[in-house]
Amino acid sequence: MADHDAGDGAEEEWRFPLSELEDGDGDAVDAAPDEPADPDAADSGTIEAGDPSLEGAVFLLLGVVFALFVVSRLVAG
């Protein structure tokens, strides 16, 4: 912030010009809002049930235990 507030009169330049950020093929830009950019990704919005992983179950249980601990500390005072 100190460099920005120096006020030396030099005009600032963006680190990445817009010309470098433009999409080369433009597929995602040309797609309609309700139409997916990738036709194969049409089913990507659906969520299918799967087997829970051990890691996910452990984090869920740790979260429940932590939440119960916090609530018990708030109630017990």
N, C-alpha and C positions, 0 to 999 in steps of 0.2 A: 504494500500500500504506500510505502514511503516514496517509491519511484513514481507512482501515479500522481501523488500529491505534490511532486516537486515543482511542477508548473514551468518547466524549462522551455516551453513553447514548441517542442518537437511534436509532430503529429504521430499519433500511435498507429501501429499497424497490427492487424490481426495475426495471430500465430499461424492459423490455417485459413487461407483465403477460400471463399465459397467455391471457386472453380475446382479446388481439390476435393471438396466434399460432395460434389454432384455425382449422382449415380450414373455409371457408364452406359448400361443397357436400358435403364428407365422402366423396367418391367413393373417394379413396385410402385412407381410414381403414376404410371398410366392406368393401373387397375382401378375399377370402380370401388367405392367404399364397401358395398355389400358383396363384392366379388373377390375371392382370394387371389393374390398375386400369382401363386403357384397352383395350378389345377390339381396336382396330386395332394395338396395340403387341404383339400375341401373337408376331409374328415378329421382334421386336427382339432376342431372345436369340441369333439365328443370325448368324454372321459370314460374309460372302461375300468371296471373293477379288476383288481389284481391282488396278488398275495402281498401282505405287508412284510417289509423287510425287518430283520431283527433290530437293526439300527433305528428304524423309524419307531418301532414299538418301544424300545428303551427310551428314546427321547420323549415320546408321549407320556410314558409312566413317570419319568423324571419331572416333566412339566406339571403333571397332576400332583405329584408329591410336593413340589415346590409351591404350587398354588395353595394347596391345603395348609402347608406350613405358614405361608403369609397370612392366610385368612385366620388361622388359629392364633397367631401372634396379635392380629388386630382385635379379635374378640376377647382374648385373654388379657390384653392390655399390657 
